[in-house]
Amino acid sequence: MSTTTLFIACSLDGFITGKNEDISWLFTDQDYGYKQFYGSVGAVVMGRKTYETSKGFGKWPYPGKASYVISHRKGKDGRVEFLSSSVEKIMAMLKKKHKRIWLVGGANLLSQFLNHKLVDKLRIFVHPILIGEGTPFFIGIKKHILLKTIKTRKFSSGLIELEYDVLPKESNST
């Protein structure tokens, strides 16, 4: 069975990027479990904005992984495959090809995945910083999404890792 995991960082005030897609506030002093997680996934999935941000790193940050960009706009890049169908159809296809999938971001794509029950696990790294503005973590969630806490972990930097399983049951938002 295939598993889709959101592995992402956010600020304490709930942003995944700052103003103008700034990510300079992200801690890079430790590994925070990244290498082990990266080694466990077969594919990475991201939205167009996350892809554009990733291209700006110089060196492609997802070497050796099947990389997919979900976007209505087509693009050309030998490192990624652009997909433009519904998220349900895309994930049905990807789950047949890959055992472990990393949902990299961004906020709009994350909301679509959560609203369509396409995320199995959340690993959220909360940075002890308030950045005030930027891209909100969760936008457009249509129903309550129940989570089961698997673990919490505090790092020496003050960063907190939260790990959840997404439960199949949902409730109407109020």
Buried (B, 14 or more C-beta within 10 A) or exposed (E): EBBBBBBBBBBEBBBBBBEEBBBEBBBEEEEBBEEEBBEEBBBBBBBBBBBBBBBEEEEBBBEEBBBBBBBEEEEEEEBBEBBEEEBEEBBEEBBEEBEBBBBBBBBBBBBBBBBEBBBBBBBBBBBEBEBEEBBBBEEEEEEEBEBEEEEEEEBEEEBBBBBBBBEEEBEEEE
